[in-house]
Amino acid sequence: MLQPEAIILGGSVGAHAEQYRDYILAYFREHLHPVVRQPQAILPARRPDEAVIYGCYDLLKQAEREAHHG
């Protein structure tokens, strides 16, 4: 998890990942902790416009499992 080869982006940034690539890489160079290797690739999600809602859905399912199991 701390040595990613790629970062996959969803939402509007993912839909335009190539347009924002240089900005995103510059942000990572400035803000990632030194022990985290800089990613070699910035990629859009397969369906970037739907990735955020699916992520929210998965987070909700995880929270429900934790609430029921403890």
N, C-alpha and C positions, 0 to 999 in steps of 0.2 A: 504494500500500500504506500510505502514511502519512497519507492523507486519506480514511479510510473513510466512506461514507455510512451504512453499516449494519454491525452485528456480528451474525453468525449463530451461535447457540449450540446445541450438541448435548448429549446425555446428560441427566441428571436436571435440570440447570439449564435446558437448552433446553426440556424438557418443561413446565417451570413458569416460562418466561421472563417472562411478564406479572407473576407474583407477585414475582419478584426484580428487576424492571426498575429501580425507584428505587434499590435497593442497588447494582446493577451500574453505573448511571450515576454515582452518588456515588463509587464506587470509581474509575471512569475519570477523573472530574474531579480526584481526588486523586493518581492514580498515572501517568496518561499523560504522556509527555514533552511539553513545551510546543509543540514543532513538529508534534505530531500533533493534527489537528482532532478534536474530540469527535464521536463518531458520533451521527447524528440518530435512528437506530432500533436497537432491540435486538429481534432476531427469532429465533424457534425454527427449527431445521432442519426440513425437511419430515418427516423421520422421526427425531426427536431420540433415541429410544431405540436406534437403530441407527447414528447418526452417528459415535459414538466408535469402534466396531469397524471401520467403513468407513475412517475416518481412519487407524487402525492398519494396516489392510490396504494402503492407498495408501503409507504410510510404508515398509512392508516391501518393496513392489514397487520403490520408489525406491532403497532401500538395495541391493537385489539388482542393479538396473541399474548403479548406481555401482560395485559390487564387480566386475562383469563387464566394465565399460568403463573402469575405471580410475583 
